[in-house]
Amino acid sequence: MSTSNAVADGTTQTLRAAIAGEVFVPGDLGYNQARQAWNLAVDERPAVVVEAETAADVTRAVRFARAQGMRIAPQGTGHGAPPLEPLDGAMLLRTSRMRGVRIDPAARTARAEAGAQWQDVTVPAAEHGLAALAGSSPDVGVTGYTLGGGLGWLARRYGLAANSVTAAELVTADGRLLRADAGHEPDLFWAVRGGGGSVGVVTALEMLLYPVRELYAGVLFFPIQRAAEVLHAWRAWTSTAPDEVTSIGRIMRFPPVPGVPEPLRGRAFALVEAAYLGGQDAGADVIRPLRQLGPQLDTFAMIPAPALGRLHMDPPQPVPGQGDGALLADFPAAAIDALLAAAGPDAGTQLASVEVRHLGGALARPVPAGGAQPSIDASYLLYAGGLAPTPEAVTVVRGQAQAVKDALASWHASYDYYNFEETPAAAGAVLPPASYRRLQQIKASYDPDQVIISAHPVWPARVRT
């Protein structure tokens, strides 16, 4: 494969003439914007950026790249860009213009093109009293989130978003546009459901929707000085929480910037975030043990399903950041104490958020005929991150996130979660071993030359002779 970062002008013009979207190479006006991932700390410098508008554009771009000996990095919003290898000499194939969504209320399904964001799905689905297994932020891309598993606010009741996918349309490394579902291309269908984006360039996903019109959800805010009390109480509460509730225990330091609401600006809190699939009275009963701790601020209320996208308070626009995560087999008292020593009220840290998500429920039960992540063999998920607007901040925040992860090493599960592993790692580190071995076989069949660049690479299985 080519490693040069220069594409001949005549060759570029041929590509431009072949597609409805746009093509950018270094030096072009618009190249820097086209190559920018959502995380502004990521500095991707591909040889060419293609902004596709249709599946036909994707097909032609892939065929062009193959003819030029270039590798291809598919990308929608770029939320999953931090662990990518350098893109020197490669094509960055952006699908962000492909945002078409179709809701079928009778079948309770949605079809989302590869560039769709979750808000493109959740809002029209809600008009029919339906909800998708969306992420914690409305502007996260549907495709990247789902290919990596998809862990959202309905997860303990309905499982990973990947296992609610009913079909995928994708362009393989040899330039074929295929449909993968239960009756067609079974290996590809299995691989895209949680195995990442290593087997092709997805152009659309079809997925199940669920009958959720509204739910009881909110955040309990406590002064950060009470973090030990709050996290220990939350951990005890999770041991009896029903599958209908998904929750997060969190330490959060809000920056002193105008975009943060005044009551939170520049302050630090211990939080409990939760979403309960049920009515207000039943939900209030479920969270009562935590509410009895006396929060400083309590936002729990009945909300429409699309409002879940604001519950986690993710930044509403691209920001530079660093972070990393790990699956935890357990989160006992000793683990809480270790986390607090690294990131609690007395820790000098630049981490904006350190959170632990409660897993279990449907996530722990293998889905019959599920995909590459049929279940999650862990009870909790750790993630730590912060803003990193300068190279110096990148180094500091990355080191502090790693320190939190290392502090809880004794409780790590046997593998990590695909979407929250933000340091470079092979897919074998973020998938069950059996899934990775099967994925290697599929990679060998569909992309033996490693044309597709994915966040967590899969090395094709060697053919034995």
Wavefront OBJ file of the C-alpha trace (Angstrom):
o trace
v 0.000 0.000 0.000
v 1.095 3.549 -0.718
v 2.561 5.715 2.051
v 3.057 8.871 -0.016
v 0.855 11.777 0.977
v 0.728 13.203 -2.541
v -1.947 12.437 -5.133
v -1.381 13.474 -8.734
v -3.593 16.368 -9.792
v -4.909 14.574 -12.860
v -5.796 11.550 -10.763
v -7.633 13.743 -8.273
v -9.646 15.332 -11.058
v -10.707 11.882 -12.224
v -12.010 11.124 -8.730
v -13.777 14.471 -8.483
v -15.537 13.841 -11.763
v -16.681 10.398 -10.615
v -18.544 11.318 -7.441
v -21.336 13.656 -6.361
v -19.536 14.640 -3.176
v -16.290 16.560 -2.733
v -12.609 15.661 -2.788
v -9.826 17.467 -0.916
v -6.054 17.031 -0.954
v -3.398 18.845 1.093
v -3.235 22.477 0.017
v -6.877 22.651 -1.046
v -9.110 25.249 0.532
v -11.315 23.169 2.810
v -8.849 20.310 3.338
v -8.216 21.160 6.988
v -11.912 21.311 7.781
v -12.650 18.128 5.840
v -9.980 16.126 7.674
v -10.964 17.309 11.158
v -12.380 14.696 13.503
v -14.926 15.604 16.186
v -12.154 15.396 18.769
v -10.086 18.478 17.964
v -6.992 16.958 19.582
v -6.790 14.411 16.744
v -4.552 15.531 13.876
v -5.384 13.366 10.857
v -3.381 14.125 7.697
v -4.589 11.798 4.939
v -3.428 11.984 1.326
v -6.999 12.623 0.213
v -10.365 13.249 1.871
v -13.534 12.144 0.117
v -16.845 13.496 1.417
v -19.327 11.027 -0.040
v -22.974 11.879 -0.599
v -24.257 8.466 -1.688
v -23.467 4.773 -1.483
v -22.415 5.020 -5.124
v -19.850 7.658 -4.096
v -18.489 5.297 -1.463
v -18.213 2.476 -3.997
v -16.364 4.650 -6.520
v -14.065 6.058 -3.841
v -13.122 2.565 -2.629
v -12.411 1.416 -6.178
v -10.304 4.516 -6.786
v -8.299 3.903 -3.614
v -7.646 0.303 -4.584
v -6.479 1.336 -8.031
v -4.056 3.813 -6.430
v -2.810 1.352 -3.821
v -4.221 3.450 -0.984
v -5.683 2.286 2.302
v -9.084 3.621 3.409
v -10.236 5.012 6.762
v -14.060 5.276 6.906
v -15.345 7.989 9.225
v -18.687 9.581 9.996
v -18.505 12.134 12.805
v -14.987 11.241 13.930
v -15.895 10.575 17.567
v -13.921 7.319 17.411
v -10.800 8.795 15.810
v -8.361 8.944 18.798
v -7.091 5.333 18.561
v -6.647 5.410 14.758
v -3.200 4.856 13.312
v -1.676 7.750 11.292
v -3.447 8.251 7.973
v -0.387 9.278 5.965
v -0.856 8.048 2.395
v -4.441 6.944 3.082
v -7.889 8.043 1.999
v -10.155 9.455 4.694
v -13.607 8.481 3.465
v -16.106 10.735 5.217
v -19.769 9.725 5.211
v -20.945 12.726 7.266
v -23.109 14.060 4.410
v -25.103 10.812 4.261
v -27.667 11.555 6.987
v -30.874 10.147 5.545
v -33.139 8.329 8.035
v -36.334 6.382 7.423
v -38.624 5.248 10.270
v -41.002 2.329 9.787
v -43.418 2.635 12.735
v -45.327 -0.547 11.866
v -42.181 -2.703 11.817
v -40.591 -0.644 14.632
v -37.379 -0.208 12.664
v -35.155 2.597 11.434
v -32.825 2.781 8.470
v -29.996 5.280 8.980
v -27.382 6.223 6.426
v -23.757 6.059 7.524
v -23.411 9.745 8.412
v -26.568 9.977 10.514
v -26.231 11.228 14.064
v -28.399 9.865 16.840
v -30.561 12.976 16.933
v -31.480 12.216 13.304
v -33.016 8.942 14.514
v -34.330 9.619 18.012
v -36.398 12.686 17.144
v -38.465 11.202 14.264
v -38.746 7.862 16.075
v -40.261 9.657 19.077
v -43.081 10.942 16.883
v -44.288 7.340 16.801
v -43.659 6.598 20.488
v -40.457 4.700 19.686
v -36.885 4.923 20.926
v -33.549 3.789 19.525
v -30.710 2.330 21.573
v -28.886 5.640 21.204
v -25.718 6.895 22.800
v -25.300 9.500 25.503
v -24.831 12.384 23.064
v -27.209 13.412 20.258
v -24.388 14.214 17.829
v -22.585 10.875 18.086
v -22.644 8.984 14.803
v -25.048 6.055 14.624
v -22.681 3.878 12.605
v -19.443 4.157 14.564
v -21.262 3.856 17.889
v -23.138 0.748 16.758
v -20.205 -0.967 15.059
v -18.332 -0.727 18.371
v -21.207 -2.203 20.397
v -23.361 0.737 21.394
v -23.847 1.220 25.123
v -26.648 3.652 25.940
v -29.289 4.570 28.487
v -31.558 1.607 27.690
v -28.751 -0.954 27.708
v -29.562 -2.896 30.875
v -33.067 -3.537 29.556
v -32.441 -3.980 25.810
v -28.715 -4.709 25.504
v -26.142 -3.375 23.069
v -27.300 -1.422 20.035
v -25.213 -3.722 17.817
v -27.468 -6.649 18.590
v -30.564 -4.710 17.530
v -29.170 -4.254 14.005
v -31.268 -6.168 11.466
v -29.276 -5.342 8.324
v -26.204 -3.486 7.113
v -25.314 -2.128 3.705
v -21.578 -1.865 3.128
v -18.896 -1.616 0.488
v -16.217 -4.263 0.816
v -12.525 -3.632 0.252
v -12.799 -4.873 -3.346
v -15.506 -2.307 -4.137
v -18.684 -4.393 -3.930
v -21.831 -2.920 -2.378
v -23.465 -5.704 -0.356
v -26.421 -6.137 1.959
v -25.753 -8.213 5.053
v -28.625 -9.561 7.146
v -29.811 -12.825 8.676
v -30.214 -14.368 5.220
v -27.364 -12.759 3.296
v -23.617 -12.484 3.921
v -23.872 -13.997 7.415
v -20.201 -13.424 8.261
v -20.377 -9.732 7.441
v -23.662 -9.426 9.340
v -22.045 -10.981 12.396
v -18.912 -8.822 12.127
v -20.609 -5.416 11.874
v -22.651 -6.103 15.002
v -20.016 -5.021 17.503
v -16.843 -6.039 15.703
v -15.902 -2.559 14.558
v -15.473 -1.218 11.063
v -12.662 -3.414 9.765
v -14.565 -5.478 7.173
v -15.915 -2.742 4.917
v -17.317 0.761 4.632
v -20.848 0.822 6.013
v -23.271 2.949 3.998
v -26.456 2.276 6.033
v -27.751 0.329 9.029
v -31.230 -0.945 9.793
v -32.152 -1.460 13.438
v -34.967 -2.253 15.805
v -36.768 0.487 17.721
v -38.490 0.043 21.079
v -41.818 1.266 22.492
v -40.542 3.989 24.813
v -42.330 7.325 24.710
v -40.989 8.786 27.950
v -39.100 7.681 31.025
v -38.011 8.862 34.457
v -34.469 10.195 34.344
v -32.184 12.803 35.798
v -29.067 13.640 37.771
v -28.387 13.987 41.480
v -25.623 16.528 42.200
v -23.598 16.401 45.422
v -20.559 18.489 46.439
v -17.395 16.682 45.411
v -16.348 16.510 49.072
v -19.099 13.882 49.481
v -17.774 11.727 46.631
v -16.796 8.795 48.863
v -20.211 8.675 50.536
v -22.047 8.994 47.221
v -20.046 6.441 45.245
v -20.158 3.835 48.014
v -23.934 4.326 48.335
v -24.412 4.169 44.545
v -22.376 0.976 44.312
v -24.481 -0.683 47.020
v -27.665 0.487 45.280
v -26.638 -0.997 41.927
v -26.539 -4.469 43.444
v -30.343 -4.384 43.761
v -31.264 -2.086 40.852
v -33.737 -3.606 38.360
v -32.851 -4.063 34.692
v -35.136 -1.156 33.845
v -32.623 1.327 35.269
v -29.216 2.187 33.793
v -27.020 4.462 35.889
v -23.633 6.102 36.237
v -21.625 7.154 39.279
v -19.444 10.093 38.355
v -17.013 12.748 39.503
v -17.228 15.854 37.348
v -15.298 19.095 37.331
v -17.065 21.692 35.187
v -14.827 24.212 33.429
v -15.364 27.944 34.097
v -16.604 28.702 30.583
v -19.766 30.502 29.389
v -21.328 27.395 27.830
v -21.709 25.737 31.258
v -24.863 26.678 33.243
v -24.055 29.229 35.931
v -24.932 26.988 38.932
v -22.354 24.432 37.715
v -19.705 26.643 36.140
v -16.246 26.150 37.600
v -17.504 23.775 40.304
v -16.898 20.097 41.049
v -19.495 17.477 41.943
v -20.121 13.839 42.675
v -23.046 12.768 40.509
v -25.470 9.946 40.024
v -27.100 9.860 36.589
v -29.880 7.375 35.903
v -32.666 6.538 33.471
v -35.594 4.350 34.511
v -37.939 2.708 32.012
v -41.197 3.338 33.812
v -43.430 5.941 35.400
v -42.653 8.677 37.870
v -43.950 6.985 41.018
v -42.135 3.720 40.366
v -39.015 5.599 39.328
v -39.042 7.696 42.474
v -39.268 4.504 44.533
v -36.264 3.055 42.689
v -33.980 6.048 43.280
v -35.250 6.866 46.783
v -32.169 5.428 48.576
v -29.945 7.821 46.623
v -32.271 10.784 46.914
v -32.288 10.297 50.695
v -28.613 11.256 50.711
v -29.776 14.850 50.215
v -28.463 16.059 46.862
v -27.684 19.707 46.309
v -29.508 19.574 42.975
v -32.044 16.996 41.747
v -33.166 17.038 38.096
v -35.189 13.792 37.986
v -38.421 14.064 36.034
v -40.394 12.365 33.286
v -38.709 13.213 29.985
v -39.292 12.275 26.338
v -36.910 9.646 25.014
v -34.885 12.045 22.790
v -34.038 14.145 25.871
v -31.777 11.315 27.049
v -29.194 12.826 24.713
v -28.737 15.710 27.166
v -28.650 13.669 30.367
v -24.905 12.989 30.344
v -24.055 16.650 29.645
v -21.590 15.911 26.852
v -20.165 18.982 25.080
v -22.580 20.155 22.358
v -19.764 21.016 19.942
v -16.364 19.549 19.004
v -13.680 19.943 21.664
v -10.077 18.766 22.107
v -9.891 15.963 24.629
v -8.074 12.912 25.897
v -9.467 9.916 27.723
v -9.466 6.183 28.177
v -11.620 3.465 29.637
v -11.715 -0.117 30.865
v -14.271 -2.778 31.662
v -14.352 -3.747 35.343
v -15.174 -7.209 36.592
v -16.355 -5.565 39.814
v -16.285 -2.225 41.608
v -15.932 -3.037 45.304
v -15.173 -0.640 48.133
v -11.425 -0.938 47.593
v -11.816 0.015 43.936
v -13.873 3.069 44.893
v -11.178 4.134 47.323
v -8.503 3.683 44.642
v -10.506 5.793 42.195
v -10.976 8.544 44.782
v -7.259 8.600 45.571
v -6.512 9.177 41.889
v -9.345 11.561 41.006
v -11.310 12.478 44.115
v -11.708 15.825 45.872
v -8.110 15.922 47.124
v -6.477 14.858 43.862
v -4.756 17.514 41.803
v -6.118 16.503 38.443
v -7.099 18.062 35.137
v -9.599 15.302 34.405
v -13.024 16.786 33.789
v -14.914 13.525 34.246
v -14.323 10.146 35.824
v -17.320 7.863 35.534
v -18.313 4.298 36.281
v -21.264 2.859 34.358
v -23.333 0.042 35.774
v -23.597 -2.857 33.323
v -25.256 -6.248 33.884
v -28.900 -6.891 33.133
v -29.480 -7.628 29.446
v -25.840 -6.798 28.744
v -24.740 -9.885 30.661
v -27.064 -12.293 28.840
v -25.670 -13.565 25.515
v -27.987 -12.748 22.627
v -28.946 -15.844 20.613
v -27.478 -15.450 17.123
v -25.929 -12.174 18.275
v -22.949 -10.447 16.722
v -19.313 -10.029 17.685
v -20.330 -8.694 21.110
v -23.194 -11.009 22.130
v -22.815 -9.875 25.750
v -20.401 -8.031 28.046
v -18.524 -10.102 30.573
v -18.097 -7.294 33.090
v -20.175 -5.576 35.745
v -19.029 -1.959 35.350
v -17.269 0.306 32.886
v -14.699 2.949 33.820
v -13.967 6.021 31.715
v -11.787 9.030 32.535
v -11.182 12.056 30.344
v -10.587 15.767 30.160
v -10.079 18.756 27.906
v -6.691 18.976 26.196
v -6.428 22.204 24.167
v -2.596 22.267 24.010
v 0.128 19.641 23.422
v 1.157 20.016 27.057
v -2.413 19.393 28.199
v -2.627 16.337 25.950
v 0.354 14.808 27.732
v -0.939 15.656 31.207
v -4.552 14.561 30.691
v -3.567 11.378 28.884
v -1.236 10.492 31.739
v -3.864 11.216 34.384
v -6.503 9.143 32.580
v -4.022 6.275 32.381
v -3.242 6.690 36.080
v -6.929 6.270 36.972
v -7.129 3.210 34.759
v -3.980 1.772 36.336
v -5.294 2.455 39.836
v -8.170 0.063 39.166
v -6.069 -2.553 37.348
v -6.824 -5.195 39.974
v -10.493 -5.118 38.942
v -10.122 -4.972 35.162
v -12.075 -7.496 33.138
v -10.289 -9.773 30.669
v -10.851 -7.354 27.771
v -11.901 -3.732 27.294
v -14.930 -2.132 25.659
v -14.407 -1.244 21.992
v -15.826 2.302 21.985
v -14.211 3.496 25.227
v -10.684 2.210 24.550
v -9.149 5.409 23.191
v -5.500 4.390 23.107
v -4.245 2.351 20.145
v -4.978 -1.333 20.683
v -5.784 -4.266 18.444
v -9.319 -5.635 18.326
v -8.090 -8.614 20.339
v -7.879 -6.283 23.362
v -11.468 -5.037 23.066
v -13.428 -8.160 22.106
v -14.014 -11.606 23.581
v -11.253 -13.983 22.404
v -13.622 -16.204 20.424
v -15.064 -13.173 18.654
v -11.632 -11.903 17.712
v -10.609 -15.256 16.252
v -13.736 -15.393 14.106
v -13.211 -11.780 13.065
v -9.707 -12.651 11.904
v -11.143 -15.342 9.641
v -13.716 -12.927 8.203
v -11.044 -10.273 7.675
v -8.970 -12.799 5.754
v -11.936 -13.465 3.455
v -13.038 -9.882 2.835
v -9.920 -7.747 3.366
v -6.768 -9.883 3.397
v -4.604 -6.922 2.332
v -5.628 -4.715 5.277
v -7.123 -2.039 3.030
v -9.671 -0.872 5.626
v -8.240 1.118 8.540
v -10.291 0.682 11.711
v -9.951 2.109 15.194
v -8.864 -1.245 16.592
v -7.226 -3.239 13.782
v -7.915 -6.864 13.024
v -5.048 -8.912 11.652
v -6.308 -11.396 9.040
v -5.904 -15.035 9.981
v -3.118 -16.680 8.036
v -4.139 -19.369 5.624
v -2.518 -22.631 6.610
v -1.048 -24.753 3.831
l 1 2 3 4 5 6 7 8 9 10 11 12 13 14 15 16 17 18 19 20 21 22 23 24 25 26 27 28 29 30 31 32 33 34 35 36 37 38 39 40 41 42 43 44 45 46 47 48 49 50 51 52 53 54 55 56 57 58 59 60 61 62 63 64 65 66 67 68 69 70 71 72 73 74 75 76 77 78 79 80 81 82 83 84 85 86 87 88 89 90 91 92 93 94 95 96 97 98 99 100 101 102 103 104 105 106 107 108 109 110 111 112 113 114 115 116 117 118 119 120 121 122 123 124 125 126 127 128 129 130 131 132 133 134 135 136 137 138 139 140 141 142 143 144 145 146 147 148 149 150 151 152 153 154 155 156 157 158 159 160 161 162 163 164 165 166 167 168 169 170 171 172 173 174 175 176 177 178 179 180 181 182 183 184 185 186 187 188 189 190 191 192 193 194 195 196 197 198 199 200 201 202 203 204 205 206 207 208 209 210 211 212 213 214 215 216 217 218 219 220 221 222 223 224 225 226 227 228 229 230 231 232 233 234 235 236 237 238 239 240 241 242 243 244 245 246 247 248 249 250 251 252 253 254 255 256 257 258 259 260 261 262 263 264 265 266 267 268 269 270 271 272 273 274 275 276 277 278 279 280 281 282 283 284 285 286 287 288 289 290 291 292 293 294 295 296 297 298 299 300 301 302 303 304 305 306 307 308 309 310 311 312 313 314 315 316 317 318 319 320 321 322 323 324 325 326 327 328 329 330 331 332 333 334 335 336 337 338 339 340 341 342 343 344 345 346 347 348 349 350 351 352 353 354 355 356 357 358 359 360 361 362 363 364 365 366 367 368 369 370 371 372 373 374 375 376 377 378 379 380 381 382 383 384 385 386 387 388 389 390 391 392 393 394 395 396 397 398 399 400 401 402 403 404 405 406 407 408 409 410 411 412 413 414 415 416 417 418 419 420 421 422 423 424 425 426 427 428 429 430 431 432 433 434 435 436 437 438 439 440 441 442 443 444 445 446 447 448 449 450 451 452 453 454 455 456 457 458 459 460 461 462 463 464 465
